[in-house]
Amino acid sequence: MKFIRLDLLTLLISLFILGSCKNQNEVGLPVGDQQLNGSLLVYDNIVVKTDTDNVSTASNPAQTPLASFNDPALGLTDANIASSLNLPTAAASYTVPTGTITTDSVIMELRYTQGFYGDTLNSRYKVNVYQLDEKPSPSQLYYANKEWKVKTTLLNDPARTGIFNARPNTKIKVTQIVKGGKDTLKNIAAHIRVPLNKTFIPGFLFNTPTAVTSNTAFQNATNGIYLDLERSQASEIGGTMMVNLDSSSVKVYYRVNNAGALDTGVVTLPFNVSAAEVRNKYADLRNYSAEVKSAISSTTSNDVFYLQGLAGLRAKLTFPNVKTMLGAGVDLNTIAINRAELVITAKPGTDIPFAPQPLLTLYRLDLAKQRQRVPDANATYSSTSGLTPLDARFFSAAAFGGEYRSDKKEYHFLLTGYLQDLLKGKLENEGLYVGTIDVTNRLSVGVVDVAPTIATAGRTIAVGSDKSSPYRIKLNVIYTKNN
């Protein structure tokens, strides 16, 4: 532990100089127009332990992962999708067109959403589609560790199914069917097109009258589909795609001959009840690299620690002897914490080719082992009352921090209130957890999320308590002592 006392003038000069530094070993306390009085302590006696994250809920997520990512540093992660399908009008039956129907093609369209993580250049992919052997229930909450029952027969069209590169930002030209008119070519949002066979879904849709009497009847007959992402070569790195199932569907293109009158049409079957099945750590740690396994099983503090999206990995931070961090015999009732800032630095060389997670979160556990925000992040949001601070020391989610600063390769968290409460005995020193989080709520409503999530796929490899590294994790504290 480093312990530094400075008088006021020296402190302000030092902060001004450090504020203009560009190297990663700077203290990291922002100054700008602020004038922080007191003494500076750089506390690096922090114990860091990589840990598996809690299991996340996976029912109907706004962003659903589809993954086959063999991360060279962390190991293999797979994420599959299970979903039922709706009839075109969910609340009503489907009326089969009059005449002789010929199915031209069946295409599953999976709309990309933001959040792809992995290799878009050298890895190619294939989406395998199977029939579920159980039906997703709209009244059931599913978790990401559920292993779905799946039939073994592929539903892909073997003559048309190919491999593809991930292009999450590239629009696609598609022929739009115009009933009773001329079909048109349109540019539509980026998506994956997966040709399915012309017997499975059309067989229920056009040739099984009892299956289309209602949406429930259709789902009872089909169960649903199961999607599995496959890398074209085992040696490829692959990646994690995020898809928006709300705007995805299965489309059945057909021709109908009604007494010599020819026309084309399309039946659109939206995705309904869906869930992600993530396999990165569940059951055992077999998919993780030797380095990650060692970090998880270690009984000592990690010199390097690992954070992983899809509710994969988090890290626990503890502050030993925090009440003597200012020196033995110091009366903590005379101490005021002016600012405390946790600095986490990405391990040099681990930000290429895969960028660190753009946003991290930090939270504590209460006595019931439930996640709670620290005082500096303690605010909630509701659609009726908006953002409601629950602690006067909460300024904003942005002020609390957690964003990745690519110029310094650092994350900063404001922990002034948390440290003050530890020193005063208002909070138990049970440690904190740092983990990955999706940016959506932070950007839209300004709240600090703490729940485990499968809606982000990134990872961060960071320097832990390695005393030989200038990038080690540290807590920068400015405090004053009142006589």
Secondary structure, DSSP 8 states (H G I E B T S, - for coil): -------HHHHHHHHHHHHT--STTS-----TT----SEEEEE---EEEEEE----B-BS-SSEEEEEEEETTTEEEEEEEEEEE--SSTTS-----SSEEEEEEEEEEEEE-S--EE-SSS--EEEEEEEESS---TT---BTT----EEEEE-B-TTT---B---TT--EEEEE--TTS--EEEEE--EEEEEE-SSHHHHHHHH-GGGGSSHHHHHHHH--EEEEEEESSTTS-EEEEEEEEEEEEEEEEEEEEETTEEEEEEEEEEEEEEEEEEESSSSSSTTB-HHHHHHHH-SS--SEEEEETTTTEEEEEE-TTGGGTT-TT--GGGEEEEEEEEEEEB-TT-SSSS-B-SBEEEEEE-TTS-EE--GGG-EEEETTTEEEESSTT---HHHHEEEEETTTTEEEEE-HHHHHHHHHTSS----EEEEE--SHHHHHH-----S--SS---EEEEE-S-TT-TT--EEEEEEEE--
